[in-house]
Amino acid sequence: MKKALVGLIIALILIIPAYPSFGANAPPAEGGILPKISLPVPGDDGYRKYLGLKGAGEFLIPQIKAKVVLIEIFSMYCPHCQKDAPVVNDLYSKIMSDGALRDDVKLIGIGAGNSDFEVDFFKDTYGVKFPLFSDNDFIVHKMIGEVRTPYFIVIKINKNGSHKVIYSKLGSVGNPDEFLKKIKNLAGLK
């Protein structure tokens, strides 16, 4: 038994360096920037207009026409994401009903390991109105440190196109009013 355990430990010591990406990425740190996450421009005209995007192809998140972008990393299979969906929908409704925030704050979701079908199922089941993107092959998920779900990242986009992560946390948004107040304060919005 001891020989097997020693053998396993030696194998792990030899294997881990062969895979440099193993545990190499951490979640985006507050004060840092997002990795270059490329997403498909939505085919839906309403979503393109909401995000301020034109044409087809791909875009980077800081190209969204907003001062602040809230990114929810979710999974259709995550019971916490399912439970939090009405709260996030309420957050989106509060943003959209506030004339001052409607153009400044945008919300998107990225389904970690979810196919287009699974993302659409989540959107339809929970009545999600904001754009959701699939990450079927976990590409984005790996880039942001393989976070658990739900995970929220908020970036502030500067006038020159640069951006900064102002919020990066695991868990529910909690009270949508308090969450929105916190994000407004962090972003310097009125």
C-alpha positions in Angstrom: 0.0 0.0 0.0 2.8 2.4 0.9 4.6 1.6 -2.3 1.5 2.4 -4.3 1.0 5.7 -2.5 4.7 6.7 -3.0 4.4 5.7 -6.7 1.3 7.9 -7.1 3.0 10.9 -5.5 6.1 10.5 -7.7 3.8 10.2 -10.8 2.0 13.4 -9.9 5.3 15.2 -9.3 6.5 14.2 -12.7 3.2 14.8 -14.5 2.2 18.3 -13.2 5.2 20.1 -14.7 4.4 18.6 -18.1 1.1 20.5 -18.0 2.0 24.1 -17.3 -1.6 25.3 -17.6 -2.6 23.1 -14.7 -3.8 25.7 -12.1 -1.9 28.5 -13.9 -4.8 30.8 -14.4 -6.4 32.6 -11.5 -9.7 34.5 -11.5 -9.4 38.1 -12.8 -8.2 40.2 -9.8 -9.8 43.4 -8.8 -7.7 46.2 -10.2 -6.4 44.0 -13.0 -7.8 43.4 -16.5 -9.8 40.6 -18.2 -8.0 38.1 -20.4 -8.8 38.7 -24.1 -12.2 36.9 -24.1 -13.5 36.6 -27.6 -17.3 36.1 -28.0 -19.5 35.8 -31.1 -21.4 38.9 -32.1 -25.0 37.9 -31.3 -27.2 37.1 -34.3 -30.2 38.7 -32.6 -30.6 42.4 -33.6 -31.9 43.4 -30.1 -28.8 41.9 -28.4 -26.4 43.6 -30.9 -28.1 46.9 -30.3 -28.1 46.4 -26.5 -24.4 45.7 -26.5 -23.6 48.5 -29.1 -22.1 46.0 -31.6 -22.4 45.9 -35.3 -21.8 43.4 -38.0 -20.8 39.7 -37.5 -17.7 37.9 -36.3 -16.3 38.2 -32.8 -15.8 40.9 -30.2 -13.9 41.4 -27.0 -15.9 42.3 -23.9 -14.4 45.8 -23.5 -15.7 46.6 -26.9 -19.3 46.6 -25.5 -20.6 50.2 -25.6 -21.0 50.8 -21.9 -19.1 52.3 -18.9 -19.6 49.1 -16.9 -20.1 45.4 -18.0 -21.3 42.8 -15.5 -20.4 39.3 -16.5 -22.1 36.3 -14.9 -20.3 33.0 -15.3 -23.0 30.4 -14.9 -23.9 26.8 -15.7 -27.3 25.4 -16.7 -26.6 22.5 -14.3 -25.6 24.7 -11.3 -28.4 24.7 -8.7 -27.1 28.0 -7.3 -27.3 29.6 -10.7 -30.8 28.3 -11.2 -31.8 29.7 -7.8 -30.1 33.0 -8.4 -31.6 33.5 -12.0 -34.7 35.4 -10.8 -32.4 37.7 -8.7 -30.1 38.4 -11.6 -33.2 39.0 -13.8 -34.4 41.5 -11.2 -30.9 43.2 -11.3 -31.2 43.5 -15.1 -34.7 44.9 -14.8 -33.5 47.5 -12.3 -30.7 48.5 -14.6 -33.0 48.8 -17.6 -35.6 50.8 -15.8 -33.1 53.4 -14.6 -32.7 56.0 -17.3 -29.2 56.9 -16.0 -27.9 53.4 -15.9 -29.6 51.8 -19.0 -26.9 53.0 -21.4 -24.0 52.8 -18.9 -24.3 49.3 -17.5 -24.7 46.1 -19.5 -25.1 42.6 -18.3 -24.0 39.4 -20.1 -23.8 35.7 -19.1 -21.3 33.0 -20.2 -22.4 29.4 -19.8 -19.3 27.5 -18.6 -19.2 24.2 -20.4 -22.7 24.8 -21.8 -23.6 24.3 -25.5 -25.8 26.8 -27.4 -28.8 24.4 -26.7 -28.1 24.4 -22.9 -27.7 28.2 -22.8 -30.9 28.6 -24.7 -32.7 26.2 -22.4 -31.4 28.1 -19.3 -32.5 31.4 -21.0 -36.0 30.1 -21.8 -36.5 28.3 -18.5 -35.6 31.3 -16.3 -36.8 34.1 -18.6 -33.4 35.7 -19.0 -33.6 38.8 -21.2 -29.9 39.8 -21.4 -27.4 38.1 -23.8 -26.0 34.7 -22.9 -23.1 33.1 -24.6 -22.1 29.4 -24.6 -18.6 28.3 -23.6 -19.0 24.7 -24.7 -15.3 23.8 -24.7 -14.5 25.7 -21.4 -12.2 28.1 -23.2 -13.4 31.2 -21.4 -13.8 29.2 -18.2 -10.1 28.2 -18.3 -9.0 31.7 -19.1 -10.7 33.0 -16.0 -9.3 30.4 -13.6 -11.9 27.7 -13.8 -14.1 29.5 -11.3 -17.1 27.8 -9.7 -20.5 29.1 -10.5 -22.2 31.6 -10.2 -19.2 33.9 -10.5 -19.5 37.6 -11.2 -16.9 39.8 -12.8 -17.5 43.5 -13.3 -15.3 45.7 -15.5 -15.2 49.5 -15.8 -14.5 50.6 -19.4 -12.6 53.8 -19.7 -13.1 56.4 -22.5 -9.9 55.4 -24.2 -11.1 51.7 -24.5 -9.0 50.4 -21.6 -10.7 48.6 -18.7 -10.2 47.6 -15.2 -11.8 44.7 -13.1 -13.7 46.4 -10.2 -15.4 43.3 -8.9 -14.6 39.6 -9.0 -16.4 37.2 -6.7 -18.0 33.8 -6.4 -21.6 33.6 -5.3 -25.0 35.2 -5.6 -25.5 38.9 -6.1 -27.7 38.8 -3.0 -29.9 41.9 -2.8 -30.1 43.4 -6.3 -30.4 47.0 -4.9 -27.4 46.6 -2.6 -25.4 44.9 -5.4 -26.2 47.7 -7.9 -25.3 50.3 -5.3 -22.0 48.6 -4.7 -21.2 48.4 -8.4 -22.2 52.0 -8.9 -19.9 53.1 -6.1 -17.0 51.0 -7.4 -17.4 52.3 -10.9 -17.9 56.0 -9.8 -21.4 56.1 -11.4 -24.1 58.4 -10.0 
